[in-house]
Amino acid sequence: MTAVSLQNIYKIYSKASVVNDLSFAINSGEIFGLLGPNGAGKSTTIRMLTTLTKPTNGEIRVAGYDVVRQPLQVKQQIGVVLQQISVDGDLSVWENMELHGRLHHIPNPRRQQEIDRWLEYVELTNRRKDLVKTLSGGMKRRLQIARALLHQPKILFLDEPTVGLDPQTRRRLWEIIRDLNQQGMTILLTTHYMEEVEYLCDRIGIMDGGKLIELGTLAELRSKYGEGLMMRQVGERWEYKFFPNLEEANEYLDALPDKIGTMVRPSNLEDIFVQLTGHQLN
C-alpha cells in the first residue's frame, strides 16, 4: 500500500522552479527520510504534502486523498511536527492539547481520554497544568508530538524534530518515533543529523536543486557507491575515494608509497550525501 505519492511535481515561485519534476512514493508503515542541502526544496515539498501550499503542476496523494482537491480529508489523516516550536507558551500543556482536540472536533469524553493517553505516552502527565513557556526544549517537542497524534493520524510528518536538542533528549525522541512506527504509523522525517537517518529510516530520498537525485535503503546506497572509503588529507581538505568493500580499500592503501594523512574506514550516509551533493548539510 502507498501512503504518500508524488507524481511529476513542480512548484514555481516568481518564475523560479523550487521543486522540479519530483516523483516518489512512501509505503504504508515505513519511515522515510528526506534529505537535502539548504535550498534543495525539502521544506517546499513538506508544505505541499501537508496542504500548506499547492503544487504548480503534478499530483500529490496522501492517504489516498488529493492534496489540492481534498485538503480537509488529507488534514484528517496527517499529523505534523514542524522544526519551529508551534505550541502556545501562554497556555498550559493540557490547554494546548484541549484546543487542538476541539479544532479536530474530537468529542468528549474521548477527547479527554486521548489527551491523557498521549500525555502519558510522551511522559508529560505530571506537567499537564504547567504553562508551556516553563518547559524545556525537549518537553516542548514531545508536546508537539503528542498534539500531532491526538486525532489519531495515519501519517506523521516530522520536519527536523530533534534540532537543537541535547543528545539524551534526541535519543528519547528516536525511541518514540520508532515505537510509533512499530505500531503501524507511516512517518516522513527530514533532518540534518545523518546518524538519525541511519538509525531510524527504512528508505532515504536525497534532493538537490529541487530534484530527487537518489532513492534507496542505506544498504542499497552503500552497495551502489561503495562500502569502503579511503580518506586522504590534502592541505586543509580531505579527499575521498570509494571502493566496493573495505578489503579493496585496504589493498589500495597498502599499495600506496606514501600513506601519510591517509586512512580507510567503512563508508556512511554522510559520505554518500557529500559525494552526491558536493557539500555537507549545514
RAMO-V888488 format. One record per residue. RES is the residue in three letters. PHI is phi as a letter, one per 40 degrees, with the letter a starting at -180 (none if undefined). BURIAL is 1 if it has 24 or more other ideal C-beta (glycine too) atoms within 12 Angstrom, else 0. D_LAST is the distance of its C-alpha to the last C-alpha in Angstrom with 2 decimals. Layout:
res & phi & burial & d_last
RES & PHI & BURIAL & D_LAST
RES & PHI & BURIAL & D_LAST
//
This chain:
res & phi & burial & d_last
MET & none & 0 & 34.35
THR & b & 0 & 31.41
ALA & c & 1 & 29.58
VAL & b & 1 & 27.24
SER & b & 1 & 27.93
LEU & b & 1 & 26.33
GLN & b & 0 & 28.53
ASN & f & 0 & 27.77
ILE & c & 1 & 25.58
TYR & b & 1 & 24.85
LYS & b & 1 & 23.44
ILE & b & 0 & 24.30
TYR & b & 0 & 23.62
SER & f & 0 & 25.80
LYS & g & 0 & 26.59
ALA & b & 0 & 22.96
SER & c & 0 & 22.14
VAL & c & 1 & 18.88
VAL & b & 1 & 19.92
ASN & b & 1 & 22.22
ASP & f & 1 & 24.81
LEU & c & 1 & 22.81
SER & b & 1 & 24.97
PHE & a & 1 & 24.54
ALA & b & 1 & 26.27
ILE & b & 1 & 25.59
ASN & c & 0 & 28.60
SER & c & 1 & 30.24
GLY & g & 0 & 29.44
GLU & b & 1 & 26.22
ILE & b & 1 & 22.67
PHE & b & 1 & 20.51
GLY & c & 1 & 16.76
LEU & b & 1 & 14.99
LEU & b & 1 & 11.68
GLY & i & 1 & 9.92
PRO & c & 1 & 7.11
ASN & d & 0 & 7.15
GLY & g & 0 & 10.86
ALA & c & 1 & 12.06
GLY & h & 1 & 14.58
LYS & c & 1 & 13.77
SER & c & 1 & 14.53
THR & c & 1 & 17.57
THR & c & 1 & 18.72
ILE & c & 1 & 18.66
ARG & c & 1 & 20.56
MET & c & 1 & 23.10
LEU & c & 1 & 23.58
THR & b & 1 & 24.30
THR & g & 1 & 26.67
LEU & c & 0 & 24.78
THR & a & 1 & 24.93
LYS & c & 1 & 27.20
PRO & c & 1 & 26.44
THR & c & 1 & 28.10
ASN & a & 0 & 29.55
GLY & g & 1 & 29.74
GLU & b & 1 & 30.46
ILE & b & 1 & 28.45
ARG & b & 1 & 30.34
VAL & b & 1 & 29.29
ALA & f & 1 & 31.89
GLY & g & 0 & 34.27
TYR & b & 1 & 34.05
ASP & c & 1 & 33.03
VAL & c & 1 & 30.29
VAL & c & 0 & 32.08
ARG & c & 0 & 35.68
GLN & b & 0 & 35.35
PRO & c & 0 & 32.53
LEU & c & 0 & 34.59
GLN & c & 0 & 35.15
VAL & c & 1 & 31.46
LYS & c & 1 & 30.64
GLN & c & 0 & 33.32
GLN & b & 1 & 31.70
ILE & b & 1 & 28.05
GLY & b & 1 & 26.23
VAL & b & 1 & 22.90
VAL & b & 1 & 20.50
LEU & c & 1 & 17.84
GLN & c & 1 & 14.73
GLN & c & 0 & 16.78
ILE & c & 1 & 19.83
SER & b & 0 & 22.67
VAL & c & 1 & 25.68
ASP & c & 0 & 28.27
GLY & c & 0 & 28.38
ASP & c & 0 & 32.01
LEU & b & 0 & 33.25
SER & c & 1 & 33.95
VAL & d & 1 & 32.26
TRP & c & 1 & 35.35
GLU & c & 0 & 35.54
ASN & c & 1 & 32.03
MET & c & 1 & 33.10
GLU & c & 1 & 36.50
LEU & c & 0 & 35.19
HIS & c & 1 & 32.94
GLY & c & 1 & 35.90
ARG & c & 0 & 38.18
LEU & c & 0 & 35.86
HIS & c & 1 & 36.00
HIS & f & 0 & 39.79
ILE & c & 1 & 39.96
PRO & c & 0 & 43.56
ASN & c & 0 & 44.84
PRO & c & 0 & 45.55
ARG & c & 0 & 42.87
ARG & c & 1 & 40.23
GLN & c & 0 & 41.02
GLN & c & 0 & 41.11
GLU & c & 1 & 37.65
ILE & c & 1 & 36.27
ASP & c & 0 & 37.89
ARG & c & 0 & 36.65
TRP & c & 1 & 32.94
LEU & c & 1 & 32.93
GLU & c & 0 & 34.57
TYR & c & 1 & 32.10
VAL & c & 1 & 29.08
GLU & g & 0 & 31.30
LEU & b & 1 & 31.72
THR & d & 0 & 35.47
ASN & c & 0 & 36.40
ARG & b & 1 & 34.09
ARG & c & 1 & 35.39
LYS & c & 0 & 37.28
ASP & c & 0 & 34.59
LEU & c & 0 & 32.75
VAL & c & 1 & 29.12
LYS & c & 0 & 28.19
THR & c & 0 & 29.51
LEU & c & 1 & 27.25
SER & c & 0 & 24.26
GLY & d & 1 & 20.77
GLY & c & 1 & 21.38
MET & c & 1 & 24.79
LYS & c & 1 & 23.59
ARG & c & 1 & 21.21
ARG & c & 1 & 24.24
LEU & c & 1 & 26.38
GLN & d & 1 & 24.14
ILE & c & 1 & 24.55
ALA & c & 1 & 28.28
ARG & c & 1 & 28.66
ALA & c & 1 & 27.00
LEU & c & 1 & 29.46
LEU & d & 1 & 32.53
HIS & c & 1 & 33.87
GLN & f & 1 & 33.44
PRO & c & 1 & 31.01
LYS & c & 1 & 30.90
ILE & b & 1 & 27.23
LEU & b & 1 & 24.32
PHE & b & 1 & 21.01
LEU & b & 1 & 18.22
ASP & b & 1 & 15.07
GLU & f & 1 & 12.54
PRO & c & 1 & 15.70
THR & b & 1 & 14.70
VAL & c & 1 & 11.74
GLY & g & 0 & 12.96
LEU & c & 1 & 15.93
ASP & c & 0 & 17.60
PRO & d & 0 & 18.00
GLN & c & 0 & 21.56
THR & c & 1 & 20.91
ARG & d & 1 & 18.14
ARG & c & 0 & 20.77
ARG & c & 1 & 23.37
LEU & c & 1 & 21.45
TRP & d & 1 & 21.01
GLU & c & 0 & 24.80
ILE & c & 1 & 25.40
ILE & c & 1 & 23.37
ARG & c & 0 & 25.24
ASP & c & 0 & 28.51
LEU & c & 1 & 28.17
ASN & c & 1 & 27.57
GLN & c & 0 & 30.59
GLN & c & 0 & 32.58
GLY & h & 0 & 31.91
MET & c & 1 & 29.08
THR & c & 1 & 26.77
ILE & b & 1 & 23.09
LEU & b & 1 & 20.11
LEU & b & 1 & 16.81
THR & b & 1 & 13.27
THR & a & 1 & 10.61
HIS & b & 1 & 7.25
TYR & b & 1 & 9.79
MET & c & 1 & 11.51
GLU & c & 0 & 14.59
GLU & c & 1 & 15.05
VAL & c & 1 & 15.51
GLU & c & 1 & 17.71
TYR & c & 1 & 19.78
LEU & b & 1 & 20.29
CYS & c & 1 & 20.18
ASP & c & 1 & 23.26
ARG & b & 1 & 21.68
ILE & b & 1 & 18.31
GLY & b & 1 & 17.60
ILE & b & 1 & 14.86
MET & b & 1 & 14.51
ASP & a & 1 & 13.75
GLY & g & 1 & 15.56
GLY & g & 1 & 17.17
LYS & b & 1 & 18.78
LEU & c & 1 & 18.89
ILE & b & 1 & 18.66
GLU & a & 1 & 19.33
LEU & a & 1 & 20.95
GLY & i & 1 & 22.57
THR & c & 1 & 22.78
LEU & c & 1 & 20.93
ALA & c & 0 & 24.32
GLU & c & 0 & 24.82
LEU & c & 1 & 21.55
ARG & c & 1 & 22.30
SER & c & 0 & 25.86
LYS & c & 0 & 24.95
TYR & c & 1 & 22.56
GLY & h & 1 & 24.09
GLU & c & 1 & 24.41
GLY & b & 1 & 24.79
LEU & b & 1 & 22.43
MET & b & 1 & 23.51
MET & b & 1 & 21.24
ARG & b & 0 & 22.72
GLN & c & 0 & 21.65
VAL & b & 0 & 22.61
GLY & g & 0 & 22.45
GLU & c & 0 & 19.04
ARG & b & 0 & 17.39
TRP & b & 0 & 17.70
GLU & b & 0 & 19.41
TYR & b & 1 & 19.50
LYS & b & 1 & 22.59
PHE & c & 1 & 23.12
PHE & b & 1 & 26.55
PRO & d & 0 & 28.25
ASN & a & 0 & 28.67
LEU & c & 0 & 28.41
GLU & c & 0 & 32.05
GLU & c & 0 & 31.67
ALA & c & 1 & 28.70
ASN & c & 0 & 30.95
GLU & c & 0 & 33.87
TYR & c & 0 & 31.93
LEU & c & 1 & 30.88
ASP & c & 0 & 34.49
ALA & c & 0 & 35.79
LEU & c & 0 & 33.70
PRO & c & 0 & 35.95
ASP & b & 0 & 33.18
LYS & b & 0 & 30.84
ILE & c & 0 & 29.44
GLY & g & 0 & 25.64
THR & b & 1 & 25.61
MET & a & 0 & 24.95
VAL & b & 1 & 25.07
ARG & a & 0 & 23.43
PRO & c & 1 & 22.90
SER & c & 1 & 19.98
ASN & b & 1 & 17.39
LEU & c & 1 & 15.13
GLU & c & 1 & 12.03
ASP & d & 1 & 14.48
ILE & c & 1 & 15.61
PHE & c & 1 & 12.31
VAL & c & 1 & 11.61
GLN & c & 1 & 15.30
LEU & c & 1 & 15.24
THR & b & 1 & 12.37
GLY & g & 0 & 12.39
HIS & a & 0 & 8.76
GLN & c & 0 & 6.27
LEU & c & 1 & 3.78
ASN & a & 0 & 0.00
//
